[in-house]
C-alpha cells in the first residue's frame, strides 16, 4: 500500500508561506498561534471574546 505525504507537505508549505509573511515576529508563541490559526488547527470556541 502506498502512503502519500501530501497532507504534511501541504501543512509545511503553509508554515513556510506564513513564515515569509511574518518576518519580524519577535514572539515565538505568537508565531505558533498564527500557524495553528492558519492551518485550521485552532478551535475558536475554546477562546471566548
N, C-alpha and C positions, 0 to 999 in steps of 0.2 A: 504494500500500500504506500502510495506516495504522499508525503506530507508537505504542505505548502507553508511558506513563511511570509505570505502576503500580508497577514494582519500585523505581525510585528514589524515588517518593513514599512507599512503604512503609518503606524504609530511613530516609528523612528523618523520618518520623513516629516511628520507634523512637528515633532520636537525640534528637529533641525531648523525648520522654517520659522518656528516661534523663537528659537534662539537667535536667529538673524534679526528678526523684528524687535527683539527685546534687548538689543545691545545697550548696556548701561544700567541694567537692573543691578542694584547693589545688594539686595536681599535674596539669598538662595531659597528661603522658604516661600517668598512671594513668587519666584520663578516656578517653583514646584507646583504651587497652587494654580498658576496660569496654565501649566502643562495639563494638569488634571481637568481644568475647565475647558481647554481647547480640544482635548481628546474625548470629552464626554464622560469622564470618569468621576465627575463631581456631582453629587446629589444635591440640588438646590433646596430641597425640602428639609435638609438637615440644618440649614443655616437660616433661621428666620431673620427678617429685617426689622 
